Structure formats: structure tokens, C-alpha cells
Amino acid sequence: MAIDASVAYVECHEDGSGVLHLCDRIEAGKAKGLSGQPCLRFDAAPYEVTALNGLNVWGGAAQLMLGDHEIAKRIGYTRISFNERDVFLAAVQEYHRRRRADDSTPRESR
């Protein structure tokens, strides 16, 4: 039940539930990770859940991770339950901070 994917898009429903639509993670034009699942469903999410659009997520049977931070618990094969909003927002902020730092590192230093 491993996941190594990009979030293609987040589908939100009026009742607060929704779906993370996943695709294989691509880097430099090559597949780097296999999604493992085409989608993950949720009953409730932080208001800012669409911030996951285009971001890379990963995890195992028990959790869904964004970078080094758990953003949701896995419930069975295709369902997740998001962690608290402040935990989610901190994970998104850290993900983008690290990406900016990586992008500013000269290529010969990588």
C-alpha cells in the first residue's frame, strides 16, 4: 500500500469530503515514483487542501506524508483522515521552504 505520487488535483465536495487524485511522480521527464493508488478519499479536510495540487506525497499503510511531515492517517486502502489544520499548514509551508532552498542551491553543489 505504498504511495509515491504527485497530487494531480484535489476534488472537493460541498459536504467537505473529497478525493486526492494521484499520478506517478515525474522528475526531469522520467517517472521517479509510482502512485500506488489512483486516488485517496477523505471525509473532511483543511480548508486549504487544494494547496496539495501538484505536490509530491508519499507514505505507507499507516500515513500520508508531505516531505518529512505526516499530513494524514491512512484508513484502509483508499481512504485518509487529515491531521489537524495547523499540522497540515506547517507541512505545506515547510515543503515550499525546502523547495525554494533547493532551487536556490547552485547545480554544481547538488
URRACOR-V18594 format. One record per run of one state. SS is the DSSP state (helix for helix, strand for strand, loop for the rest). FROM is the first residue (numbers start at 1). LEN is the number of residues. If there is no record, write none. Layout:
ss:SS from:FROM len:LEN
ss:SS from:FROM len:LEN
//
This chain:
ss:loop from:1 len:2
ss:strand from:3 len:10
ss:loop from:13 len:5
ss:strand from:18 len:10
ss:loop from:28 len:2
ss:strand from:30 len:4
ss:loop from:34 len:5
ss:strand from:39 len:4
ss:loop from:43 len:6
ss:helix from:49 len:4
ss:loop from:53 len:3
ss:strand from:56 len:4
ss:loop from:60 len:3
ss:strand from:63 len:4
ss:loop from:67 len:2
ss:strand from:69 len:7
ss:loop from:76 len:3
ss:strand from:79 len:4
ss:loop from:83 len:2
ss:helix from:85 len:20
ss:loop from:105 len:2
ss:helix from:107 len:3
ss:loop from:110 len:1
//
